[in-house]
Amino acid sequence: MYNKIAPLAALLAALPQVLAAYQGFNYGSTWNDGSAKSQSDFESLFKASAGLEGTDGAFNSARLYTMVQGGTTNDVISAIPAAIATKTSLLLGLWASGDTFANELAALKAAIETYGDSLSGLIAGISVGSEDLYRNSPTGIENKSGLGANPDTLVTYIKQVRAAIAGTAWSGASIGHVDTWTAWVNGSNDAVIENLDWLGVDAYPYFQTTMDNDISLGASLLNDALDETASASQGKPVWITETGWPVSGDKQNQAVASTDNAKAYWDAVGCPRFGSSNVWWYTLQDADSSSTPSPSFGVVGSTLSTSPLFDLSCSASNTTTSSSASSSAAASTKSATGSSTKTAGGSGSGSDSSKTTLTTAASSAAASGSAYSNSTATGAGKPKSSATATGSGSTATGSGSGSGSTSSSSAGSTPSTVVTSGSTMLSTSVGAALAAVMAAMLTL
């Protein structure tokens, strides 16, 4: 009887993750000066996110890039006890580029031993790596984006994570990987997709400078990235793990950084999805009060506050207007080529600082194991600019963190269409989970 009940218990434990739609922000493990964030720092960030004016406490999830506490070899990141204290759900991350994955795995196992039962109900998922395939692509290498990882390595790491959580309080956690849409449609990466439960997409239309990228086209460009990823996903859920529009910074082609445009992008991209699709926005606080990066993506700026720089409430008029504008934009902006990519990116250490252009790649993963680093390992932001990508499907070349369109699509989707797709995907996951539970019950 126990052998029959145990699988059922595991399925029931996983149901809250399937049923929930998470929304939150991305968090690095260090500040922009390279100092590690403490538990109290993370608690302050998580409380501010949940208390944002105009959001009714809905932003109670956090995406992490590493399991390792800044400044240590493999101590557990202090964001975990902070999440438990504030009841913040976590999209956990293990940094997979460079030679520090053993430390990530050690921290994961230590976290399970220390916080297993306490955190089990707060795990949105586990991401093995972030944009590693992009950084390892010809385009990523050309742009000096830092160390990446090849598909075979990621598959090995994914299997190691599954083995680490098997039979533990975290055994029901879904496992995914985060990358750019052009990495996902590259057929050489199919083995990674086969071993995942979900796919995460990082996309920034603001940096898509090889195409028309005015704010009025932002939603359609993001939709294109999601559509392309979904076409390669083998039917698995697609999550938005990073997107946003800067509140200040230089003009990128037609894209203007401003609070008005940041709000317009929030309304057109975020509002139709919040509550029905998993979304982690970039970002709550950009760096910290010691400096304001350029471009700056923080919805509260560089000073932590519950008062945003623009209205975060999602009114019906905002959603309707955004959907209409995106639908019109989608029909006019599809092209045969183009994808946004990033220039010198960091591998290893980093913070919530801006995505400014770096002059050299950060090729070493810092011992702190946080999200991104610049060439001096101070934790400066993750840059993105544009490069072209050609083709469609598995023949697409290049990669990028922005979105783009290829010849495989004839028209972009409106936000409402994508929301419907997201809801269908969620419903499919829910249906499959419930079916599995019922099947297990019938065997008792």
C-alpha positions, -999 to 999 in steps of 0.1 A, spaced: 0 0 0 28 24 8 43 19 -26 10 30 -41 4 59 -18 39 74 -20 36 84 -58 2 98 -51 15 119 -23 43 132 -45 17 142 -72 -5 160 -47 26 179 -33 34 191 -69 -2 203 -76 2 237 -60 31 244 -84 11 234 -114 -20 254 -103 -2 286 -94 7 314 -118 38 332 -104 47 368 -108 77 385 -94 111 400 -102 147 389 -108 173 391 -80 211 388 -82 231 377 -52 253 408 -49 250 446 -50 266 466 -78 298 471 -57 302 434 -55 292 430 -18 269 401 -10 232 406 -2 224 394 33 192 377 45 179 411 58 186 426 23 166 399 6 138 402 31 136 440 25 135 434 -13 108 407 -10 87 428 13 90 458 -10 80 437 -40 49 423 -22 40 458 -10 42 476 -43 15 502 -46 -11 492 -72 -4 455 -73 -25 441 -44 5 421 -31 6 400 -62 44 402 -67 54 376 -42 78 355 -62 115 359 -69 138 344 -95 174 336 -84 204 328 -106 225 308 -81 222 286 -50 255 300 -36 257 329 -11 278 357 -24 314 357 -11 314 320 -2 323 288 -20 291 268 -16 271 282 13 234 283 7 222 317 -6 205 338 21 176 345 -2 161 311 9 156 318 46 145 353 35 118 337 13 106 314 41 104 344 65 84 365 40 64 336 23 80 345 -11 80 317 -37 113 311 -55 123 302 -89 156 287 -78 187 289 -101 219 270 -104 247 289 -124 258 264 -151 286 282 -169 323 279 -159 336 253 -136 316 260 -104 286 237 -109 298 213 -83 295 242 -58 260 249 -70 250 213 -66 266 212 -31 246 243 -21 214 227 -35 218 196 -14 226 216 17 195 238 11 174 207 9 189 193 41 185 226 60 153 241 46 136 211 28 102 210 44 101 247 51 106 258 15 90 229 -3 56 247 -7 73 279 -20 93 264 -49 81 277 -83 107 256 -101 144 251 -105 163 266 -134 196 248 -144 215 276 -160 207 310 -176 214 318 -212 243 294 -213 234 281 -248 233 317 -261 267 325 -247 281 293 -262 266 301 -296 287 317 -325 268 350 -319 274 349 -282 311 342 -287 314 369 -313 298 393 -289 322 383 -261 293 373 -239 313 353 -215 315 316 -207 286 294 -218 278 257 -217 271 232 -245 239 211 -247 255 179 -235 269 196 -204 235 211 -195 218 177 -200 243 162 -175 237 190 -150 199 186 -154 201 149 -146 224 157 -116 198 181 -102 170 155 -107 191 130 -88 198 154 -60 161 162 -54 148 127 -59 132 113 -27 135 146 -9 109 172 1 118 190 -32 111 160 -54 80 176 -69 99 207 -81 98 212 -119 131 217 -137 138 240 -165 164 261 -182 164 298 -192 177 310 -225 169 332 -256 144 322 -282 170 317 -309 188 292 -286 155 273 -282 148 271 -319 183 258 -327 179 221 -333 213 213 -318 198 222 -284 168 198 -287 184 173 -262 182 200 -235 144 206 -242 138 168 -240 151 168 -205 132 198 -192 97 203 -176 95 239 -189 114 265 -209 122 300 -197 126 330 -221 146 362 -216 135 389 -241 141 426 -244 125 444 -274 143 476 -263 176 461 -275 163 448 -308 180 475 -328 181 456 -361 144 460 -364 117 486 -358 115 486 -320 95 516 -311 75 511 -279 43 506 -299 59 474 -313 73 461 -280 45 437 -272 44 422 -307 82 416 -306 79 399 -273 50 378 -286 72 367 -315 99 355 -292 73 335 -272 57 321 -304 91 309 -317 100 293 -284 66 276 -281 71 262 -316 103 244 -304 91 235 -269 79 200 -276 46 210 -260 62 220 -227 52 252 -209 70 285 -217 77 309 -189 87 345 -192 118 347 -169 131 381 -179 116 411 -197 112 448 -191 116 483 -205 141 508 -190 129 539 -172 160 558 -183 190 554 -206 202 559 -241 179 556 -272 183 522 -289 173 525 -325 137 537 -322 134 525 -286 133 553 -260 139 547 -223 114 565 -202 89 560 -174 60 565 -198 74 538 -221 82 515 -192 45 518 -182 33 512 -217 54 480 -220 41 469 -185 5 475 -196 9 457 -230 31 428 -220 27 423 -182 -9 431 -175 -25 407 -199 -4 379 -184 -2 386 -147 -22 360 -129 -24 336 -158 12 330 -169 44 328 -150 63 361 -153 94 374 -136 100 410 -145 133 428 -149 134 444 -124 123 458 -90 153 478 -79 181 484 -104 214 481 -86 212 502 -54 210 538 -41 248 542 -45 244 546 -83 219 547 -111 229 526 -140 222 534 -176 199 520 -189 180 516 -157 151 490 -155 141 493 -119 103 499 -115 112 517 -82 145 531 -95 177 527 -75 162 534 -41 142 506 -26 106 517 -20 70 504 -23 62 535 -44 69 527 -81 81 552 -107 49 546 -127 14 532 -122 16 494 -119 -22 488 -116 -36 469 -145 -70 485 -153 -93 470 -179 -88 500 -201 -50 496 -201 -53 459 -211 -78 465 -238 -58 494 -253 -26 475 -251 -41 445 -269 -54 466 -297 -22 484 -302 -2 452 -301 -25 436 -327 -20 464 -351 18 465 -345 21 427 -350 7 429 -385 32 455 -396 65 444 -380 71 408 -390 102 404 -411 123 375 -424 153 381 -403 164 397 -370 169 389 -334 182 409 -305 213 396 -289 236 409 -263 272 420 -263 297 413 -236 278 395 -209 288 383 -175 291 347 -164 291 341 -127 287 370 -104 264 399 -105 236 420 -92 204 438 -101 224 465 -118 218 477 -153 223 460 -186 249 485 -198 274 476 -225 307 462 -212 340 466 -230 351 430 -222 335 398 -213 334 385 -178 350 351 -184 353 340 -148 326 330 -125 330 346 -91 331 326 -60 299 343 -49 281 325 -77 256 352 -83 239 362 -115 261 383 -137 294 402 -136 313 427 -156 349 425 -166 360 436 -132 337 411 -113 320 439 -95 285 426 -103 276 452 -130 247 445 -152 240 422 -181 243 441 -214 223 435 -244 225 450 -279 215 438 -313 228 414 -339 210 396 -367 197 361 -368 186 344 -399 163 315 -408 136 299 -388 130 268 -367 160 246 -361 181 264 -388 180 297 -370 214 311 -363 226 335 -337 209 341 -304 195 369 -283 178 382 -253 155 403 -272 128 390 -294 126 388 -331 107 375 -360 115 350 -387 100 337 -418 82 310 -400 54 333 -388 30 354 -408 15 375 -381 22 383 -345 -1 374 -317 -19 400 -297 -14 399 -259 -49 383 -255 -39 355 -279 -7 349 -259 -26 349 -227 -50 324 -241 -21 302 -252 -6 306 -218 -38 297 -201 -43 267 -223 -8 256 -215 -14 260 -179 -48 242 -182 -31 214 -200 -5 210 -172 -33 211 -146 -53 186 -166 -23 162 -169 -16 165 -132 -52 159 -122 -54 129 -146 -22 115 -130 -36 119 -95 -69 102 -105 -50 73 -122 -29 69 -91 -60 68 -69 -76 41 -91 -47 18 -84 -51 20 -46 
